Structure formats: C-alpha cells, structure tokens
Amino acid sequence: MVTSIKTKAQSDRSTLTRARILQAALHEFSTHGFAGARTSRIAQAARVNKALLYYYFDSKEKLYAAAIEMIADKVFERTMSVYQHKATAGERLMRTALDHFDRMLTQWEFQSIMQQEMMRHHKGEPGALPLIVERFFAPLQSVYRKVVQEGIASGELIDVDWMQIQLAAIGANVFYFLSAPVYRMVMPFEPLEAKTLATRRKALVEYIGQAIFQDRSHGATLAARVLADTPMPDIKHNRLLSRRDHERA
C-alpha cells in the first residue's frame, strides 16, 4: 500500500514536471523561434536541470514538437467546444469567429509559432507545419464546412461558397492583427488598445449577423445575444499589448 502511494506521488510529480517543461518550452520557442530558443533557458524557467529536461525529451526537436502538440490540442479542444454548443449552425459560426478573435488576443504563443512556421515553410525549410495542419487545421476545416452546409440546408444561412464565409469571418481577424502596424500609421487610433479591440470585436459579430443570414433581423438578434453572454477576455497583462508597446518604443 505504501509503495502504491509512493508510486502515485512520483507519477504526479513527473506529470507536473513535464508540464512545467512544456510550458517553459512553449514560451521560449514562441518568443525566440526554434533556432533562437535555448534549452538552458527552458530548463531554468522550468526549474529543472538540463539532464532532467533531456530525460523527458530526447532532443530539442522532440521538445519543440511536444510543445506544439500541447498548444494545438488545447486550441483544438477549445474550438471544438464552440462547434458543439447547443445552437443553430449560424450561431455556432458566429461564436466560432468571436472565439477566434479572442484566441488571437489570449493565445499569443500559438499565433507566434504559426507565423514562424509559415515563414519556415515558405523558405522551404523543414518544420512543424504539417503536424499543426494534421492535428488542428484539417479536422477543424472539415467541421467548419459541415456547419456551413448545415446552415444552408436549413435555410438559416445564405447559399454561398462555404469557404468564402470562413474567409470573411475568420480571415478578417487574421488580417486585422497582422495589419496592426499599418493601421497604426494610417488610422487616428491605436489598433491594439482595449477600447479599439472591443469595438472591432463587436463589429465582427454584428457584421456576421448581417452578412450570412437569410433573415437579418434573426442575425442581429443572435449577434446581440452572443456578445452579451461572451465577455471580452481580460487583456490587462496581455503579451500582444506588451509587444505593441515594445514596437512603439
């Protein structure tokens, strides 16, 4: 019995140690990229020595892959929970777009790694993009298409190409955040301030309510309800905003 208790305690400690290493690795890789990341900094941040780090992960490459799997699985589960929300297809698409906007605010590590991997892919360098696509984008793309088709078949949504709805709703979020430096130069507001982000967030949902629904009054009602029960994430200590401040310094 005593041995069993010790074994469980050791297993729990091992799980916690592995989780600390992965979280530290995610921060290091998303901040410095794969090439610039240092296992010594990861070990220090995780409060382990390098020997123990390599005990859990044989190489820097395997640690990188494990960190990406961890964050991709986390984002995948969050997104799937929105798709599984008990609502009409149109409302689920609206909530998906809003969740994507909020994820870009709060999951900066995932966004950073995605940008780095896209750049590596364009350069023809080996990377983790195939892994991310397999574990995250491919299955979610399939679900998104089915939800749009469900909404069109029910008569709730306008009959247009399903991918155009995705590009207009989710693609707009990506464009806005990537274009923030340009907006900062040409617009009379700071694009990443909390007040501006709240305005863009609200406009996104209201636009979807008017753009993809057969009955616009129905879309407007859904938009108001979704915004009312989905408060904006706390971004007081958001890494995205701190990076904004660094860019302006």
C-alpha positions in Angstrom: 0.0 0.0 0.0 2.8 2.4 0.9 4.6 1.5 -2.3 1.5 2.2 -4.3 1.1 5.7 -2.6 4.8 6.5 -3.4 4.4 5.4 -7.0 1.3 7.6 -7.5 3.1 10.6 -5.9 6.1 10.0 -8.1 3.9 9.8 -11.1 2.1 13.0 -10.2 5.4 14.8 -9.7 6.6 13.5 -13.1 3.4 14.8 -14.8 3.8 18.2 -13.2 7.5 18.4 -14.1 6.8 17.5 -17.7 4.0 20.1 -17.9 6.4 22.8 -16.5 9.0 21.9 -19.1 6.4 22.1 -21.9 5.1 25.4 -20.8 8.6 26.9 -20.5 9.4 25.5 -23.9 6.3 27.0 -25.5 7.2 30.4 -24.1 10.8 30.1 -25.3 10.0 28.8 -28.8 7.2 31.3 -29.4 9.5 34.2 -28.3 12.7 33.2 -30.0 11.8 30.7 -32.7 13.2 27.2 -33.0 16.7 28.3 -34.0 16.9 31.0 -31.4 15.5 29.0 -28.5 17.9 27.8 -25.8 17.3 24.6 -23.8 19.3 26.1 -21.0 16.7 28.9 -20.6 13.9 26.3 -20.9 15.4 24.2 -18.1 15.9 27.3 -15.9 12.4 28.5 -16.4 11.0 25.0 -15.7 13.2 24.8 -12.6 15.0 21.6 -13.7 18.5 20.8 -14.8 19.3 20.1 -18.5 19.9 16.4 -17.8 16.3 16.1 -16.5 15.0 18.0 -19.5 16.6 15.6 -21.8 15.3 12.7 -19.7 11.8 13.7 -20.6 12.6 14.8 -24.2 15.5 13.3 -26.1 16.2 16.4 -28.2 15.3 20.0 -28.9 13.4 18.9 -31.9 11.2 16.5 -29.9 10.6 19.1 -27.2 9.5 21.6 -29.9 7.1 19.0 -31.4 5.7 18.2 -27.9 5.2 21.9 -27.1 3.3 22.4 -30.4 1.2 19.4 -29.8 0.3 20.6 -26.4 -0.9 24.1 -27.5 -2.5 22.8 -30.7 -4.5 20.2 -28.7 -5.6 23.0 -26.2 -6.7 25.3 -29.0 -8.4 22.4 -30.8 -10.4 21.4 -27.7 -11.5 25.0 -27.1 -12.6 25.4 -30.7 -14.5 22.1 -30.8 -16.4 23.1 -27.7 -17.7 26.1 -29.6 -18.8 23.9 -32.5 -20.6 21.6 -30.1 -22.5 24.5 -28.5 -26.2 23.8 -28.5 -27.3 26.3 -31.0 -28.2 26.7 -34.7 -25.5 26.4 -37.3 -25.4 30.2 -37.8 -25.0 30.9 -34.2 -22.2 28.4 -33.9 -20.4 30.0 -36.8 -20.8 33.4 -35.2 -19.4 32.1 -31.9 -16.5 30.4 -33.7 -15.5 33.8 -35.3 -15.7 35.5 -31.9 -13.8 32.7 -30.2 -11.1 33.0 -32.9 -10.8 36.8 -32.3 -10.5 36.2 -28.6 -7.9 33.4 -29.1 -5.8 35.7 -31.1 -5.8 38.0 -28.1 -5.1 35.4 -25.5 -3.1 32.6 -27.2 -0.2 34.7 -28.5 2.2 31.7 -28.3 0.2 29.7 -30.8 -0.1 32.7 -33.1 3.6 33.4 -32.9 4.6 29.8 -33.6 2.1 29.7 -36.6 3.7 32.8 -38.1 7.2 31.3 -37.6 6.2 28.0 -39.2 4.6 29.7 -42.1 7.8 31.6 -42.8 9.9 28.4 -42.5 7.5 26.7 -44.9 7.8 29.5 -47.5 11.6 29.2 -47.3 11.4 25.5 -47.9 12.8 24.7 -44.5 11.6 21.6 -42.6 9.3 22.5 -39.8 6.2 21.6 -37.8 3.6 23.0 -40.1 2.5 19.5 -41.3 2.0 18.5 -37.7 -0.1 21.6 -36.9 -2.2 21.1 -40.0 -2.8 17.4 -39.2 -3.7 17.9 -35.5 -5.5 21.2 -35.8 -6.4 22.8 -39.1 -7.5 19.8 -41.2 -10.1 18.4 -38.7 -11.4 21.9 -37.9 -11.7 22.8 -41.5 -13.9 19.7 -42.1 -16.1 20.6 -39.2 -16.5 24.2 -40.3 -17.6 23.1 -43.8 -20.2 20.8 -42.4 -21.6 23.5 -40.1 -22.0 25.9 -43.0 -23.6 23.3 -45.2 -26.0 22.5 -42.3 -27.0 26.2 -42.0 -27.5 26.5 -45.8 -29.6 23.3 -45.9 -31.8 24.5 -43.0 -32.4 27.8 -44.7 -30.8 29.9 -41.9 -27.8 30.9 -44.0 -27.5 32.4 -47.5 -26.4 29.9 -50.1 -22.8 30.9 -50.9 -19.5 29.1 -51.1 -18.7 27.8 -47.6 -15.1 28.8 -47.7 -15.9 32.4 -48.5 -17.9 32.6 -45.3 -14.8 31.3 -43.4 -12.5 33.7 -45.2 -14.8 36.7 -44.5 -15.4 35.8 -40.8 -12.1 34.3 -39.6 -9.8 35.5 -42.2 -10.7 39.1 -41.3 -9.4 38.5 -37.8 -6.0 37.4 -39.0 -5.8 40.3 -41.4 -6.6 42.8 -38.7 -4.0 41.6 -36.2 -1.3 41.2 -38.9 -2.0 44.6 -40.3 -2.0 46.4 -36.9 1.4 48.1 -37.6 0.0 49.6 -40.8 -3.3 50.6 -39.2 -1.2 52.4 -36.5 0.4 54.5 -39.2 -2.7 55.4 -41.2 -5.6 55.5 -38.7 -6.2 58.0 -35.9 -6.4 55.3 -33.2 -4.2 52.6 -31.6 -5.4 49.3 -33.2 -4.4 47.1 -30.2 -5.8 49.2 -27.4 -8.6 47.6 -25.3 -11.2 50.1 -26.4 -10.4 49.7 -30.1 -10.3 45.9 -29.8 -13.7 45.9 -28.1 -15.1 47.9 -31.0 -13.6 45.6 -33.6 -14.9 42.6 -31.7 -18.4 43.9 -31.6 -18.3 44.9 -35.3 -17.2 41.4 -36.3 -20.2 39.7 -34.7 -22.6 42.3 -35.9 -21.2 42.0 -39.5 -21.7 38.3 -39.5 -25.2 38.7 -38.3 -26.0 40.9 -41.3 -23.9 39.1 -43.9 -24.5 35.4 -43.8 -28.1 35.1 -42.5 -31.2 34.9 -44.8 -33.1 36.8 -42.1 -31.0 39.8 -41.0 -33.2 40.5 -38.0 -32.6 36.9 -36.8 -28.8 37.5 -37.3 -29.0 40.8 -35.4 -30.8 39.1 -32.5 -28.2 36.3 -32.4 -25.3 38.8 -32.5 -26.7 40.7 -29.5 -27.1 37.5 -27.5 -23.7 36.2 -28.4 -22.0 39.4 -27.4 -24.0 39.7 -24.2 -23.0 36.2 -22.9 -19.4 36.2 -24.2 -17.5 39.0 -22.3 -14.2 40.2 -23.7 -11.2 38.5 -22.2 -9.1 40.3 -19.7 -6.2 41.8 -21.6 -4.6 44.0 -18.9 -1.4 41.9 -18.9 -1.8 40.6 -22.5 1.5 39.7 -24.2 0.2 41.1 -27.5 -0.2 44.5 -26.0 3.2 44.4 -24.4 4.7 43.6 -27.8 2.7 46.6 -29.1 4.4 48.8 -26.5 7.8 47.5 -27.5 7.2 48.2 -31.1 6.3 51.8 -30.3 9.3 52.4 -28.0 
